Amino acid sequence: MDIAASEGPDALTMHRLAERLDCTPGALYRYFSSRDALLGALHRWVLAHLNLILEASGRWAAKVQTPLDKGERALLTIILGGLIYVTYADVYPREHGLLSISLGNPDYTLSADEARDVFQVGRRGLEKIIQSFQEGIEAGIFLPGPSAQRAVAFWAALEGAVQARKLSRSDPGFVNAEEVVELIVRTLLIGWGARRTHVTASMALARVGVRECMGIPLESALEQVNMQVFHPARTKAG
């Protein structure tokens, strides 16, 4: 993960990873048929971990004790999911960096087959947000509109906010990154029909939810993507 996130996917080779893990390249080929398969598994690992956190946030939003109708709970789920994504970049910068490098590269870094498998894992994270947008429309929280496109636009805008944080690190007085995130959330959701008071209340609740849901360890997603190789004791024998 360190190699791919810090130096880019092209720097990750089977021989270099074997040196890092103190094992033989042959041991790695027992788990991954090629470098491309390894890189795809890394992407799926990160996305599977993010999905576990998003699933936990959905359960938290469903059980929160504050009285909420179906539409308000859908709005909370959307905002919480967005803030989880932004916070993930802070708590897991290497892992998020791997995704950002791949997304920002105009060239395709994965084969068509690996890219399809990675997309299927990432799509699961978006599906709950898409569902929540649809529930919000049905409950009258949002104006009618394409739920899938809204979910993608919401994610893409927040990914841009994560990248904009680099500006605040270089010149803290130039832009407040947290205010940019809140501006994006408010502008998009109110523009799609949500009431300002509902968004404000959901933002406050969502900040509590983020603290409750970010504790799921990265290792918990290993078994979902056949990443047992990163238990070094299993790779010593070549």
Sine and cosine of phi, psi and omega as CSV:
sin_phi,cos_phi,sin_psi,cos_psi,sin_omega,cos_omega
0.00,0.00,-0.69,0.73,0.00,-1.00
-0.86,0.52,-0.70,0.71,-0.05,-1.00
-0.89,0.45,-0.78,0.62,-0.07,-1.00
-0.92,0.39,-0.62,0.78,-0.07,-1.00
-0.97,0.24,-0.59,0.81,-0.08,-1.00
-1.00,0.02,-0.53,0.85,-0.09,-1.00
-0.92,-0.40,-0.12,0.99,-0.02,-1.00
0.99,-0.16,0.44,-0.90,-0.05,-1.00
-0.84,0.55,-0.53,0.85,-0.04,-1.00
-0.91,0.42,-0.39,0.92,-0.02,-1.00
-0.98,0.21,-0.26,0.97,-0.04,-1.00
-1.00,0.07,0.92,-0.40,0.07,-1.00
-0.82,-0.58,0.32,-0.95,-0.01,-1.00
-0.90,0.44,-0.65,0.76,-0.02,-1.00
-0.92,0.39,-0.66,0.75,-0.02,-1.00
-0.93,0.38,-0.65,0.76,0.03,-1.00
-0.91,0.41,-0.62,0.79,0.02,-1.00
-0.87,0.49,-0.65,0.76,0.04,-1.00
-0.90,0.45,-0.66,0.75,-0.02,-1.00
-0.90,0.43,-0.61,0.79,-0.04,-1.00
-1.00,0.01,-0.04,1.00,-0.02,-1.00
0.85,0.52,0.76,0.64,0.06,-1.00
-0.65,-0.76,0.02,-1.00,0.02,-1.00
-1.00,-0.01,0.48,-0.88,0.09,-1.00
-0.84,0.55,-0.56,0.83,0.01,-1.00
-0.87,0.49,-0.55,0.84,0.04,-1.00
-0.90,0.43,-0.61,0.79,0.00,-1.00
-0.93,0.37,-0.60,0.80,-0.01,-1.00
-0.93,0.37,-0.24,0.97,0.12,-0.99
-0.93,0.36,-0.41,0.91,-0.05,-1.00
-0.97,-0.26,-0.56,0.83,-0.09,-1.00
-0.76,-0.65,0.77,-0.64,-0.08,-1.00
-0.96,0.27,-0.33,0.94,-0.05,-1.00
-0.33,-0.94,0.18,-0.98,0.10,-1.00
-0.87,0.49,-0.61,0.79,0.00,-1.00
-0.89,0.46,-0.64,0.77,0.03,-1.00
-0.91,0.42,-0.60,0.80,0.04,-1.00
-0.90,0.43,-0.73,0.69,-0.02,-1.00
-0.90,0.44,-0.65,0.76,0.06,-1.00
-0.89,0.46,-0.63,0.77,0.02,-1.00
-0.91,0.42,-0.60,0.80,0.05,-1.00
-0.88,0.47,-0.71,0.71,0.04,-1.00
-0.87,0.49,-0.70,0.71,-0.02,-1.00
-0.91,0.41,-0.58,0.82,0.03,-1.00
-0.87,0.49,-0.75,0.66,0.00,-1.00
-0.88,0.47,-0.72,0.69,-0.03,-1.00
-0.92,0.39,-0.60,0.80,0.04,-1.00
-0.90,0.43,-0.63,0.78,0.05,-1.00
-0.90,0.43,-0.72,0.69,0.04,-1.00
-0.87,0.49,-0.63,0.77,0.03,-1.00
-0.89,0.46,-0.64,0.77,0.04,-1.00
-0.87,0.49,-0.65,0.76,0.02,-1.00
-0.93,0.37,-0.66,0.75,0.03,-1.00
-0.91,0.42,-0.62,0.79,0.06,-1.00
-0.90,0.44,-0.65,0.76,0.05,-1.00
-0.90,0.44,-0.62,0.79,0.01,-1.00
-0.92,0.38,-0.58,0.82,0.06,-1.00
-0.90,0.43,-0.64,0.77,0.05,-1.00
-0.92,0.40,-0.63,0.78,0.01,-1.00
-0.90,0.44,-0.71,0.71,-0.01,-1.00
-0.90,0.44,-0.56,0.83,-0.02,-1.00
-0.94,0.33,-0.42,0.91,-0.10,-1.00
-0.96,-0.29,-0.07,1.00,-0.05,-1.00
-0.82,0.57,0.68,-0.73,-0.17,-0.98
-0.97,0.25,-0.37,0.93,0.01,-1.00
-0.86,0.50,0.75,-0.66,0.00,-1.00
-0.87,0.50,0.87,-0.49,0.02,-1.00
-0.67,-0.75,0.65,-0.76,0.13,-0.99
-0.99,0.11,0.03,-1.00,-0.11,-0.99
-0.87,0.50,-0.66,0.75,-0.02,-1.00
-0.93,0.38,-0.67,0.74,0.02,-1.00
-0.91,0.41,-0.58,0.81,0.03,-1.00
-0.94,0.35,-0.57,0.82,0.07,-1.00
-0.90,0.43,-0.67,0.75,0.03,-1.00
-0.89,0.46,-0.68,0.73,0.04,-1.00
-0.88,0.48,-0.67,0.74,-0.01,-1.00
-0.88,0.47,-0.65,0.76,0.01,-1.00
-0.90,0.43,-0.77,0.64,-0.04,-1.00
-0.91,0.42,-0.67,0.74,0.02,-1.00
-0.88,0.48,-0.69,0.72,0.04,-1.00
-0.87,0.49,-0.64,0.76,0.03,-1.00
-0.90,0.43,-0.71,0.71,0.00,-1.00
-0.93,0.36,-0.54,0.84,0.09,-1.00
-0.87,0.49,-0.70,0.71,-0.02,-1.00
-0.88,0.48,-0.71,0.70,0.00,-1.00
-0.90,0.44,-0.68,0.73,-0.01,-1.00
-0.93,0.38,-0.55,0.84,0.03,-1.00
-0.84,0.54,-0.63,0.78,0.00,-1.00
-0.90,0.43,-0.49,0.87,0.03,-1.00
-0.98,0.20,-0.70,0.71,-0.09,-1.00
-0.98,0.22,-0.56,0.83,-0.02,-1.00
-0.81,-0.58,0.93,0.37,-0.08,-1.00
-0.90,0.43,-0.58,0.82,0.02,-1.00
-0.90,0.44,-0.73,0.68,-0.08,-1.00
-0.92,0.40,-0.72,0.70,0.05,-1.00
-0.91,0.42,-0.57,0.82,0.01,-1.00
-0.88,0.48,-0.60,0.80,0.05,-1.00
-0.86,0.50,-0.72,0.69,0.01,-1.00
-0.90,0.43,-0.68,0.74,-0.04,-1.00
-0.90,0.43,-0.66,0.75,0.02,-1.00
-0.88,0.48,-0.69,0.72,-0.02,-1.00
-0.92,0.39,-0.66,0.75,-0.01,-1.00
-0.93,0.36,-0.56,0.83,-0.05,-1.00
-0.99,0.12,-0.20,0.98,-0.01,-1.00
-0.99,0.14,0.85,-0.52,0.00,-1.00
-0.91,0.41,-0.35,0.94,0.06,-1.00
-1.00,0.04,0.45,-0.89,0.05,-1.00
-0.98,0.19,0.84,-0.54,-0.05,-1.00
-1.00,-0.08,-0.14,0.99,0.01,-1.00
-0.82,-0.58,0.45,-0.89,0.11,-0.99
-0.91,0.41,0.25,-0.97,-0.02,-1.00
-0.87,0.50,-0.65,0.76,-0.02,-1.00
-0.92,0.40,-0.72,0.69,0.00,-1.00
-0.91,0.41,-0.66,0.76,0.01,-1.00
-0.88,0.48,-0.63,0.78,0.02,-1.00
-0.90,0.43,-0.68,0.74,0.00,-1.00
-0.92,0.40,-0.65,0.76,0.04,-1.00
-0.90,0.44,-0.67,0.74,0.00,-1.00
-0.87,0.49,-0.63,0.78,-0.02,-1.00
-0.89,0.45,-0.60,0.80,0.05,-1.00
-0.94,0.35,-0.71,0.71,0.02,-1.00
-0.90,0.43,-0.56,0.83,-0.02,-1.00
-0.89,0.45,-0.53,0.85,-0.01,-1.00
-0.88,0.47,-0.57,0.82,0.04,-1.00
-0.92,0.38,-0.56,0.83,0.00,-1.00
-0.98,0.21,-0.45,0.89,-0.12,-0.99
-0.87,0.49,-0.61,0.79,0.02,-1.00
-0.92,0.40,-0.60,0.80,0.04,-1.00
-0.93,0.37,-0.65,0.76,0.06,-1.00
-0.86,0.50,-0.72,0.69,0.02,-1.00
-0.86,0.50,-0.65,0.76,-0.01,-1.00
-0.92,0.38,-0.61,0.79,0.09,-1.00
-0.88,0.47,-0.67,0.74,0.00,-1.00
-0.91,0.42,-0.67,0.75,0.04,-1.00
-0.90,0.44,-0.61,0.79,0.04,-1.00
-0.90,0.43,-0.61,0.79,0.06,-1.00
-0.91,0.42,-0.72,0.69,-0.02,-1.00
-0.90,0.44,-0.51,0.86,-0.01,-1.00
-1.00,0.04,-0.07,1.00,0.02,-1.00
1.00,0.06,0.11,0.99,0.06,-1.00
-0.94,0.35,-0.66,0.75,-0.01,-1.00
-0.92,-0.39,0.42,-0.91,0.17,-0.99
-0.94,0.33,0.42,-0.91,0.04,-1.00
-0.85,0.53,0.59,-0.80,0.00,-1.00
0.09,-1.00,0.16,-0.99,-0.06,-1.00
-0.96,0.30,0.92,-0.39,-0.08,-1.00
-0.91,0.41,-0.67,0.74,-0.04,-1.00
-0.90,0.43,-0.70,0.72,0.01,-1.00
-0.90,0.43,-0.60,0.80,0.03,-1.00
-0.91,0.40,-0.65,0.76,0.01,-1.00
-0.89,0.46,-0.68,0.73,0.01,-1.00
-0.92,0.39,-0.66,0.75,0.02,-1.00
-0.89,0.45,-0.64,0.77,0.02,-1.00
-0.88,0.47,-0.74,0.67,0.02,-1.00
-0.89,0.45,-0.71,0.70,-0.06,-1.00
-0.89,0.45,-0.63,0.78,0.02,-1.00
-0.91,0.41,-0.65,0.76,0.01,-1.00
-0.94,0.34,-0.57,0.82,0.10,-0.99
-0.88,0.48,-0.63,0.78,0.08,-1.00
-0.89,0.46,-0.61,0.79,0.03,-1.00
-0.91,0.42,-0.61,0.80,0.05,-1.00
-0.88,0.47,-0.70,0.72,0.02,-1.00
-0.91,0.41,-0.55,0.84,0.00,-1.00
-0.92,0.39,-0.31,0.95,0.04,-1.00
-0.88,0.47,-0.41,0.91,0.05,-1.00
-0.89,0.46,-0.52,0.85,0.03,-1.00
-0.92,0.40,-0.67,0.74,-0.03,-1.00
-0.94,0.33,-0.49,0.87,0.04,-1.00
-0.94,0.34,-0.61,0.79,0.01,-1.00
-0.97,0.26,-0.58,0.82,-0.01,-1.00
-0.56,-0.83,1.00,0.05,-0.08,-1.00
-0.82,0.57,-0.45,0.89,-0.02,-1.00
-0.99,0.14,-0.18,0.98,-0.07,-1.00
-0.97,0.23,-0.70,0.72,-0.03,-1.00
-0.47,-0.88,0.61,-0.79,0.08,-1.00
-1.00,-0.10,0.94,-0.33,-0.10,-0.99
-0.88,0.48,-0.63,0.78,-0.02,-1.00
-0.91,0.42,-0.60,0.80,0.03,-1.00
-0.93,0.36,-0.52,0.85,0.06,-1.00
-0.91,0.42,-0.69,0.73,0.03,-1.00
-0.86,0.50,-0.74,0.67,-0.01,-1.00
-0.90,0.43,-0.61,0.79,0.03,-1.00
-0.89,0.46,-0.68,0.73,0.02,-1.00
-0.88,0.47,-0.75,0.66,-0.02,-1.00
-0.86,0.51,-0.76,0.65,-0.04,-1.00
-0.90,0.43,-0.72,0.69,-0.07,-1.00
-0.89,0.46,-0.72,0.69,-0.03,-1.00
-0.93,0.37,-0.77,0.64,-0.11,-0.99
-0.94,0.34,-0.63,0.78,0.07,-1.00
-0.93,0.37,-0.60,0.80,0.05,-1.00
-0.90,0.45,-0.48,0.88,0.03,-1.00
-1.00,0.01,0.11,0.99,0.16,-0.99
0.89,-0.46,-0.18,0.98,-0.04,-1.00
-0.93,0.36,0.55,-0.83,0.05,-1.00
-0.96,0.27,0.58,-0.81,-0.02,-1.00
-0.86,0.51,-0.64,0.76,-0.03,-1.00
-0.92,0.39,-0.59,0.80,0.03,-1.00
-0.92,0.39,-0.66,0.75,0.00,-1.00
-0.91,0.42,-0.68,0.73,0.01,-1.00
-0.87,0.49,-0.72,0.69,0.00,-1.00
-0.91,0.42,-0.65,0.76,-0.01,-1.00
-0.94,0.35,-0.56,0.83,0.06,-1.00
-0.88,0.48,-0.69,0.72,0.00,-1.00
-0.90,0.45,-0.69,0.72,0.03,-1.00
-0.91,0.41,-0.65,0.76,-0.05,-1.00
-0.90,0.45,-0.57,0.82,0.03,-1.00
-0.89,0.45,-0.58,0.81,0.08,-1.00
-0.92,0.40,-0.70,0.72,-0.01,-1.00
-0.88,0.48,-0.60,0.80,0.02,-1.00
-0.86,0.52,-0.71,0.70,-0.01,-1.00
-0.90,0.44,-0.51,0.86,-0.04,-1.00
-0.98,0.19,-0.42,0.91,-0.22,-0.98
-0.94,-0.33,-0.12,0.99,-0.13,-0.99
-1.00,0.08,0.06,1.00,-0.11,-0.99
-1.00,0.08,0.07,1.00,-0.02,-1.00
-0.96,0.27,0.86,-0.52,-0.07,-1.00
-0.95,0.32,0.49,-0.87,0.01,-1.00
-0.85,0.53,-0.61,0.79,-0.05,-1.00
-0.88,0.47,-0.37,0.93,-0.04,-1.00
-0.91,0.41,-0.30,0.95,-0.01,-1.00
-0.99,-0.12,0.00,1.00,-0.07,-1.00
-0.85,0.52,-0.75,0.66,-0.11,-0.99
-0.91,0.41,-0.38,0.93,-0.02,-1.00
-0.95,0.30,-0.35,0.93,-0.09,-1.00
-0.79,-0.61,0.39,0.92,0.08,-1.00
0.82,0.57,0.77,0.64,-0.02,-1.00
-0.95,-0.30,0.51,0.86,0.00,-1.00
-0.86,0.50,-0.34,0.94,0.00,-1.00
-0.84,0.54,-0.42,0.91,-0.04,-1.00
-1.00,0.09,0.19,0.98,0.29,-0.96
-1.00,-0.09,0.99,-0.13,-0.19,-0.98
-0.80,0.60,-0.54,0.84,-0.06,-1.00
-0.87,0.49,-0.40,0.92,-0.05,-1.00
-1.00,0.06,-0.10,0.99,-0.09,-1.00
-0.93,-0.37,0.03,1.00,-0.06,-1.00
-0.92,0.39,-0.67,0.74,0.02,-1.00
-0.97,0.26,0.77,-0.64,-0.09,-1.00
-1.00,0.09,0.00,0.00,0.00,0.00
